[in-house]
Amino acid sequence: MIKNRTFLTIAFSAVFYKNGIRVMTTSAANPKIIDEIRTTITRKSPGLNSPMKLWWAKQVTEDYFVAGRLSRRQLQYASEGGFKSIISLFTYKNHKDCCLGKEYLPSTIEMASHAKEVGLQFRTVLDESNGSSSVDLKLEQSLRNIPKPVLLFSDRGHSATYALFMFLLKNSIETTDFSMDKAVAMSEVLGMDLSMKCTNQKLCKVAGENLDFPKLNVLPKNWLEYWPAIPVYKNWFVAGQILESHIPLIKKAGFKSVVNLRAGTTHKGKPSQEKVNLLNIEDGRRADVDEYVGARQSLLRQEMIDPNNSNSSQHYASSNLEEFGDTIGYNEEMERSAFRKAGFPYYHLPVVNSEPFSAELFALYEPELMDAVNRGPVLVHCASSKRAGYVAVLAAAVKNQQDLTWALTRLSELGLAISPSKKPDVYEMYTKVLSKEWKNKYHQKNSQKNCGQCSNT
């Protein structure tokens, strides 16, 4: 059995043969050069068919996604959101590390049983009888003739990413021409550092190309301690709705503040609670703000995904305290209170779904965003990571003096492509904020403002 799965890639090391390997570049380790020459990655919007429930599933190709070790809840979300198959890179026997926050992480046997209950194919690549040397063949066998899309997971997603790259490079003709330069670009997009000599050489040998993976400039270095986070640029990260019990993990990973873009309980004097995720309840429905719980229960019954799914005595979940849900929906005040109790810097900058993005809104929030990132690595979140992505990429561009082309490319890599016809309000916000005129008018003035939205006590 492999005892150190976190560094599984070390066990995959192989001798590097120059003969027969096409040399592409020897200067790729320079981050500036990498940024200029790398292949452009375009991905679909996060979350497959259920953005609120599956924002953490990270797309590598059209059919293959990676993740860290899954909870029972996430496994069911995967089924509800459109995945057909789940593959575990390792065999798990639950000992001391069987929880992520309050979420129980099932053993392999338990996961296989639950996957069958919710209609998912489930396979395991490595068990106690085979070592890491057979991972190439074992993963290829696991992926053959399996329904797609497929979610491959490991402890934190790093080993799963590496193993999937091996498979895709080895079978590039059959898997949409996954080349070495695309692997390098994708590793940067995912924030997965594959620059270790053993991993780099093994991937080069499989691909028949010599291309260095760069050492990633991502902070915090241990961000994979909270693997659901999505890297944006340097110390900017985004996420969908986080769980209350994950707050200690976020702190442990090295994040210094959290920015919440979800609507509060009211907006302009009217109820504005957003929906909270509920098992076996369809994603994307508008929150029911009726104060009478009975009326809401009737609505939930109409929104059930599978009436025969017996995940609870009611066949659906009616509340979700871990995601700060009350009897109506998501309650921002509960999240604010949890962060205050943890003594963790927290900013609430609501971006209401019913209102368009605008340069003026960004200008209003810019001082708080800059204050947050000046503390260190910041995690910006909303319900599905989309609003967070639009705001965080723009904030990162402003902070690091990047231009519009860079920002639009980064959005496309995150699956959030915009144009004058696609999300025109977001596109207009970007063009204004990143123009020279706007920079002269707002950025200097905002940098001198004091911030008043942080709740850290």
C-alpha positions as CSV (number, residue, x, y, z in Angstrom):
1,M,0.0,0.0,0.0
2,I,1.3,3.5,-0.8
3,K,1.7,5.2,2.5
4,N,2.6,8.7,1.3
5,R,-0.1,9.6,-1.2
6,T,0.5,13.3,-1.0
7,F,3.8,12.8,-2.7
8,L,2.8,9.9,-4.9
9,T,4.4,11.6,-7.9
10,I,7.8,11.0,-6.4
11,A,7.2,7.2,-6.7
12,F,6.4,7.7,-10.4
13,S,10.0,9.0,-11.1
14,A,11.8,7.6,-14.1
15,V,15.1,8.0,-15.9
16,F,15.0,10.9,-18.4
17,Y,16.1,9.9,-21.9
18,K,17.1,12.7,-24.3
19,N,17.2,10.4,-27.3
20,G,13.8,10.2,-29.0
21,I,12.4,13.1,-27.0
22,R,11.7,16.2,-29.0
23,V,13.2,19.3,-27.4
24,M,10.8,22.2,-27.5
25,T,12.3,24.8,-25.2
26,T,14.9,25.2,-22.5
27,S,13.8,28.6,-21.2
28,A,10.3,27.7,-20.2
29,A,11.2,28.0,-16.5
30,N,11.1,31.7,-16.9
31,P,7.6,32.7,-15.7
32,K,7.5,35.7,-18.0
33,I,8.4,33.6,-21.1
34,I,5.9,30.9,-20.0
35,D,3.1,33.5,-19.8
36,E,3.9,34.8,-23.3
37,I,4.2,31.4,-25.1
38,R,1.8,29.1,-23.3
39,T,-1.1,27.5,-24.9
40,T,-4.4,29.3,-24.3
41,I,-6.8,27.2,-22.2
42,T,-10.5,27.6,-22.7
43,R,-12.9,25.8,-20.3
44,K,-16.6,25.5,-19.7
45,S,-18.4,27.3,-16.9
46,P,-17.6,25.7,-13.6
47,G,-19.8,23.1,-12.1
48,L,-21.0,21.0,-15.0
49,N,-24.8,20.9,-14.8
50,S,-25.0,22.1,-11.2
51,P,-22.7,25.2,-10.6
52,M,-23.8,25.7,-7.0
53,K,-23.1,22.1,-6.0
54,L,-20.1,21.3,-8.2
55,W,-18.1,24.5,-8.4
56,W,-15.1,22.6,-6.9
57,A,-14.9,20.0,-9.7
58,K,-12.0,21.1,-11.8
59,Q,-12.2,20.5,-15.5
60,V,-9.2,19.3,-17.4
61,T,-10.8,18.2,-20.7
62,E,-14.4,17.9,-21.9
63,D,-14.8,14.5,-20.3
64,Y,-12.4,14.5,-17.4
65,F,-12.4,16.4,-14.1
66,V,-10.3,16.2,-10.9
67,A,-10.9,16.9,-7.2
68,G,-9.7,16.1,-3.7
69,R,-11.1,13.3,-1.6
70,L,-14.9,13.4,-1.7
71,S,-17.4,13.5,1.1
72,R,-20.7,11.6,0.9
73,R,-22.5,14.8,0.2
74,Q,-20.1,15.7,-2.7
75,L,-20.6,12.2,-4.1
76,Q,-24.3,12.7,-4.3
77,Y,-23.9,16.2,-5.7
78,A,-21.7,14.7,-8.4
79,S,-24.6,12.4,-9.4
80,E,-27.2,15.2,-9.3
81,G,-25.0,17.5,-11.3
82,G,-24.3,15.2,-14.3
83,F,-21.3,13.1,-13.6
84,K,-21.6,9.5,-14.8
85,S,-18.5,8.0,-13.2
86,I,-16.3,8.5,-10.2
87,I,-12.7,7.1,-10.0
88,S,-10.7,7.0,-6.8
89,L,-6.9,7.0,-7.4
90,F,-6.3,5.3,-4.0
91,T,-8.0,2.8,-1.7
92,Y,-9.1,4.4,1.5
93,K,-9.5,2.7,4.9
94,N,-10.8,5.3,7.3
95,H,-8.5,5.9,10.3
96,K,-7.8,9.3,11.9
97,D,-8.1,11.5,8.7
98,C,-11.6,10.6,7.7
99,C,-13.2,14.1,7.9
100,L,-13.0,17.4,6.1
101,G,-14.3,19.8,8.7
102,K,-17.5,18.1,9.9
103,E,-17.9,16.2,6.6
104,Y,-17.3,12.5,6.9
105,L,-15.1,11.1,4.1
106,P,-16.3,7.6,3.3
107,S,-14.0,4.6,2.9
108,T,-13.6,3.1,-0.5
109,I,-16.1,0.3,0.3
110,E,-18.6,2.8,1.6
111,M,-18.2,5.1,-1.4
112,A,-18.6,2.3,-3.8
113,S,-21.9,1.3,-2.1
114,H,-23.2,4.9,-2.1
115,A,-22.2,5.5,-5.7
116,K,-24.3,2.5,-6.7
117,E,-27.2,3.9,-4.8
118,V,-27.1,7.3,-6.6
119,G,-26.5,5.7,-10.1
120,L,-22.7,6.3,-10.5
121,Q,-20.1,4.0,-11.9
122,F,-17.3,3.7,-9.3
123,R,-13.8,2.3,-9.8
124,T,-10.5,2.4,-7.8
125,V,-7.1,2.6,-9.5
126,L,-4.6,1.5,-6.8
127,D,-5.2,-0.9,-4.0
128,E,-3.0,-2.6,-1.5
129,S,-1.9,-5.3,-3.9
130,N,-0.3,-3.0,-6.5
131,G,2.2,-0.3,-6.2
132,S,2.6,3.0,-7.8
133,S,4.7,1.6,-10.7
134,S,1.5,0.2,-12.2
135,V,-0.5,3.4,-12.1
136,D,-0.2,4.1,-15.8
137,L,-1.7,0.8,-16.8
138,K,-4.2,0.6,-13.9
139,L,-5.6,4.1,-14.6
140,E,-5.9,3.3,-18.3
141,Q,-7.8,0.2,-17.5
142,S,-10.1,2.1,-15.1
143,L,-10.9,4.8,-17.7
144,R,-11.6,2.4,-20.6
145,N,-15.3,1.9,-21.5
146,I,-16.5,4.0,-18.6
147,P,-19.4,6.5,-18.9
148,K,-18.4,10.1,-19.2
149,P,-18.0,12.7,-17.8
150,V,-15.6,11.3,-15.2
151,L,-14.5,12.7,-11.9
152,L,-11.1,11.4,-10.8
153,F,-10.0,12.2,-7.2
154,S,-7.1,11.8,-4.7
155,D,-6.4,13.2,-1.3
156,R,-6.0,16.8,-2.5
157,G,-6.3,16.5,-6.2
158,H,-2.6,16.9,-7.0
159,S,-1.9,13.2,-7.6
160,A,-5.1,12.8,-9.5
161,T,-4.1,15.6,-11.8
162,Y,-0.7,14.1,-12.4
163,A,-2.0,10.7,-13.1
164,L,-4.7,12.1,-15.5
165,F,-2.0,14.1,-17.3
166,M,-0.1,10.8,-17.8
167,F,-3.1,9.1,-19.2
168,L,-4.0,12.0,-21.5
169,L,-0.5,12.4,-22.9
170,K,-0.1,8.7,-23.4
171,N,-3.4,8.6,-25.3
172,S,-3.3,12.1,-26.9
173,I,-4.7,10.9,-30.2
174,E,-7.7,9.4,-28.6
175,T,-8.2,12.2,-26.0
176,T,-8.5,15.4,-28.0
177,D,-4.8,15.9,-28.7
178,F,-3.7,16.7,-25.2
179,S,-0.1,17.9,-25.8
180,M,2.7,18.6,-23.4
181,D,2.4,22.4,-23.9
182,K,-1.3,22.1,-23.0
183,A,-0.4,20.1,-19.9
184,V,2.0,22.8,-18.8
185,A,-0.7,25.5,-19.4
186,M,-3.3,23.5,-17.6
187,S,-1.1,22.9,-14.6
188,E,-0.8,26.7,-14.2
189,V,-4.5,27.2,-14.6
190,L,-5.2,24.5,-11.9
191,G,-2.5,25.8,-9.6
192,M,-1.0,22.3,-9.6
193,D,2.8,22.5,-9.3
194,L,4.4,19.7,-11.4
195,S,7.8,21.2,-11.6
196,M,9.5,18.5,-9.5
197,K,12.2,16.8,-11.5
198,C,10.7,13.3,-11.2
199,T,7.2,14.4,-12.3
200,N,8.5,16.7,-15.1
201,Q,10.8,14.0,-16.5
202,K,8.2,11.3,-16.4
203,L,5.6,13.4,-18.2
204,C,8.2,14.4,-20.8
205,K,9.1,10.8,-21.4
206,V,5.4,9.8,-21.9
207,A,4.8,12.8,-24.2
208,G,8.0,12.5,-26.2
209,E,8.7,16.2,-25.7
210,N,11.0,18.1,-23.4
211,L,9.2,21.0,-21.8
212,D,9.7,22.3,-18.3
213,F,6.8,22.8,-16.0
214,P,7.4,26.2,-14.2
215,K,7.6,26.6,-10.5
216,L,4.3,28.3,-9.7
217,N,4.1,31.7,-8.1
218,V,1.0,30.9,-6.0
219,L,0.3,31.9,-2.4
220,P,-0.4,30.4,0.0
221,K,1.9,27.6,-0.8
222,N,-0.2,25.2,1.1
223,W,-3.5,26.2,-0.5
224,L,-4.3,22.6,-1.3
225,E,-5.0,22.1,2.4
226,Y,-8.3,23.6,1.2
227,W,-8.3,21.9,-2.1
228,P,-11.8,23.2,-3.3
229,A,-10.4,26.7,-3.7
230,I,-9.7,27.9,-7.3
231,P,-6.5,29.8,-8.1
232,V,-6.9,33.1,-10.0
233,Y,-3.6,34.8,-9.9
234,K,-0.8,34.9,-7.3
235,N,-2.6,35.3,-4.0
236,W,-6.2,35.7,-5.3
237,F,-8.4,32.6,-5.1
238,V,-12.2,32.1,-5.6
239,A,-14.7,29.6,-4.3
240,G,-18.4,28.8,-4.3
241,Q,-20.2,28.6,-0.9
242,I,-17.9,27.5,1.8
243,L,-18.9,25.5,4.8
244,E,-18.8,26.7,8.4
245,S,-16.6,23.7,9.5
246,H,-14.2,24.6,6.7
247,I,-13.2,27.9,8.3
248,P,-10.3,26.3,10.3
249,L,-9.1,24.6,7.1
250,I,-9.1,27.9,5.2
251,K,-7.0,29.4,8.0
252,K,-4.6,26.4,8.1
253,A,-4.1,26.6,4.3
254,G,-2.7,30.1,4.7
255,F,-5.6,32.4,3.6
256,K,-5.7,35.7,5.5
257,S,-9.2,36.9,4.7
258,V,-12.4,35.9,3.0
259,V,-14.6,38.2,0.8
260,N,-18.3,37.2,0.5
261,L,-20.2,38.5,-2.6
262,R,-23.5,36.8,-1.8
263,A,-26.6,38.9,-1.1
264,G,-27.6,39.6,2.5
265,T,-31.0,38.8,4.0
266,T,-32.3,42.1,2.6
267,H,-31.4,44.4,-0.2
268,K,-32.9,47.9,-0.6
269,G,-35.5,47.1,2.0
270,K,-36.7,43.9,0.3
271,P,-36.0,40.2,1.1
272,S,-33.0,39.0,-0.9
273,Q,-31.9,35.7,0.5
274,E,-30.3,33.4,-2.1
275,K,-30.9,29.7,-2.3
276,V,-28.9,27.3,-0.2
277,N,-27.8,23.9,-1.5
278,L,-30.1,21.0,-0.6
279,L,-29.6,17.3,-1.3
280,N,-32.0,16.1,-4.1
281,I,-33.3,19.6,-4.7
282,E,-32.7,21.0,-8.2
283,D,-29.9,23.5,-8.4
284,G,-30.5,27.0,-9.8
285,R,-33.9,27.6,-8.4
286,R,-34.8,30.9,-6.9
287,A,-34.9,31.0,-3.1
288,D,-38.4,31.0,-1.6
289,V,-38.6,34.0,0.6
290,D,-42.0,33.2,2.0
291,E,-41.8,33.5,5.8
292,Y,-44.0,30.5,6.2
293,V,-42.0,27.3,6.3
294,G,-44.9,25.2,5.2
295,A,-45.3,27.0,1.9
296,R,-41.6,26.5,1.3
297,Q,-41.8,22.8,1.9
298,S,-44.5,22.5,-0.7
299,L,-42.2,24.2,-3.2
300,L,-39.3,22.0,-2.3
301,R,-41.3,18.9,-3.0
302,Q,-42.0,20.2,-6.5
303,E,-38.2,20.7,-7.1
304,M,-37.1,17.2,-6.2
305,I,-34.6,15.8,-8.6
306,D,-35.4,12.1,-7.9
307,P,-38.6,11.4,-5.9
308,N,-37.3,7.8,-5.3
309,N,-34.0,9.0,-3.7
310,S,-34.2,8.2,0.0
311,N,-31.3,10.2,1.3
312,S,-33.5,11.5,4.1
313,S,-36.9,10.6,5.6
314,Q,-38.4,13.3,3.4
315,H,-36.5,12.1,0.3
316,Y,-34.8,15.6,0.2
317,A,-33.0,17.9,2.5
318,S,-35.0,20.9,3.8
319,S,-32.1,22.8,5.5
320,N,-28.3,23.2,5.4
321,L,-26.8,24.7,8.4
322,E,-23.2,24.0,7.3
323,E,-23.8,26.4,4.3
324,F,-25.4,29.0,6.7
325,G,-28.9,28.1,5.7
326,D,-32.0,29.0,7.7
327,T,-35.6,28.0,7.1
328,I,-35.8,30.4,4.1
329,G,-32.4,30.1,2.4
330,Y,-28.8,31.3,2.6
331,N,-28.3,33.7,5.6
332,E,-25.3,36.0,5.3
333,E,-25.6,37.0,8.9
334,M,-24.9,33.5,10.0
335,E,-21.7,33.4,8.0
336,R,-20.6,36.8,9.3
337,S,-21.1,35.5,12.8
338,A,-19.1,32.4,12.2
339,F,-16.1,34.3,10.9
340,R,-16.4,36.8,13.7
341,K,-16.3,34.0,16.2
342,A,-13.3,32.5,14.5
343,G,-11.5,35.9,14.6
344,F,-11.0,35.7,10.8
345,P,-11.0,38.9,8.6
346,Y,-14.3,38.8,6.6
347,Y,-15.7,41.3,4.1
348,H,-19.2,41.3,2.9
349,L,-19.5,43.1,-0.5
350,P,-22.9,42.0,-1.9
351,V,-23.3,41.6,-5.6
352,V,-27.0,40.9,-6.1
353,N,-28.0,38.6,-9.0
354,S,-30.9,40.8,-10.1
355,E,-28.6,43.8,-10.7
356,P,-25.9,44.2,-13.4
357,F,-22.2,44.5,-12.8
358,S,-20.8,47.9,-13.3
359,A,-17.6,49.8,-13.0
360,E,-19.2,52.0,-10.4
361,L,-19.9,48.9,-8.2
362,F,-16.3,47.8,-8.6
363,A,-15.1,51.2,-7.6
364,L,-17.2,51.1,-4.5
365,Y,-15.7,47.8,-3.4
366,E,-12.2,48.3,-4.7
367,P,-10.8,49.7,-1.4
368,E,-12.1,46.7,0.6
369,L,-10.7,44.3,-2.0
370,M,-7.3,45.9,-1.9
371,D,-7.4,45.9,1.9
372,A,-8.2,42.2,1.9
373,V,-5.4,41.2,-0.4
374,N,-2.9,43.5,1.4
375,R,-3.4,41.2,4.4
376,G,-2.2,38.2,2.3
377,P,-3.8,35.5,0.3
378,V,-7.6,36.2,-0.1
379,L,-10.4,33.8,-0.8
380,V,-13.3,35.5,-2.7
381,H,-16.5,33.5,-2.7
382,C,-20.2,33.6,-3.8
383,A,-22.7,30.7,-4.4
384,S,-21.0,29.1,-7.4
385,S,-17.7,30.9,-7.8
386,K,-18.9,32.8,-10.9
387,R,-19.5,36.3,-9.4
388,A,-16.3,35.7,-7.3
389,G,-14.4,35.0,-10.5
390,Y,-15.6,38.1,-12.3
391,V,-14.6,40.3,-9.3
392,A,-11.4,38.6,-8.4
393,V,-9.9,38.5,-11.9
394,L,-10.6,42.2,-12.3
395,A,-9.2,43.0,-8.8
396,A,-6.1,41.0,-9.6
397,A,-5.6,42.8,-12.9
398,V,-5.9,46.2,-11.1
399,K,-3.6,45.1,-8.2
400,N,-0.9,43.7,-10.6
401,Q,-1.3,46.3,-13.4
402,Q,-2.5,43.8,-16.0
403,D,-4.3,44.8,-19.1
404,L,-7.7,43.9,-20.6
405,T,-6.2,41.1,-22.8
406,W,-4.7,39.4,-19.8
407,A,-8.0,39.7,-17.8
408,L,-10.1,38.3,-20.6
409,T,-7.7,35.4,-21.1
410,R,-7.7,34.6,-17.4
411,L,-11.6,34.6,-17.4
412,S,-11.6,32.2,-20.3
413,E,-9.3,29.9,-18.5
414,L,-11.6,29.9,-15.5
415,G,-14.6,29.0,-17.8
416,L,-16.0,32.6,-17.4
417,A,-15.4,34.0,-20.9
418,I,-17.1,37.3,-21.6
419,S,-17.5,39.5,-24.7
420,P,-19.7,42.4,-25.8
421,S,-22.5,39.9,-26.5
422,K,-21.8,37.4,-23.7
423,K,-22.2,39.0,-20.2
424,P,-22.1,42.5,-21.7
425,D,-22.4,44.2,-18.3
426,V,-19.3,42.4,-17.0
427,Y,-17.4,43.1,-20.3
428,E,-18.3,46.8,-20.0
429,M,-17.1,46.8,-16.4
430,Y,-13.8,45.4,-17.4
431,T,-13.2,47.7,-20.3
432,K,-14.0,50.8,-18.2
433,V,-12.0,49.8,-15.1
434,L,-8.9,48.7,-17.1
435,S,-8.9,51.8,-19.2
436,K,-6.2,54.5,-18.7
437,E,-8.9,57.1,-18.0
438,W,-10.5,55.1,-15.3
439,K,-7.2,54.2,-13.6
440,N,-6.3,57.9,-13.3
441,K,-9.7,58.8,-12.0
442,Y,-10.4,56.0,-9.5
443,H,-7.5,53.7,-8.6
444,Q,-5.3,56.4,-7.1
445,K,-8.2,57.9,-5.1
446,N,-9.3,54.5,-3.9
447,S,-5.8,53.5,-2.7
448,Q,-6.0,56.3,-0.2
449,K,-9.4,55.4,1.2
450,N,-9.9,53.7,4.6
451,C,-11.8,50.4,4.6
452,G,-14.9,49.9,6.7
453,Q,-16.4,46.5,5.6
454,C,-14.1,44.1,7.3
455,S,-15.6,42.1,10.2
456,N,-12.7,40.4,12.0
457,T,-13.6,40.8,15.6
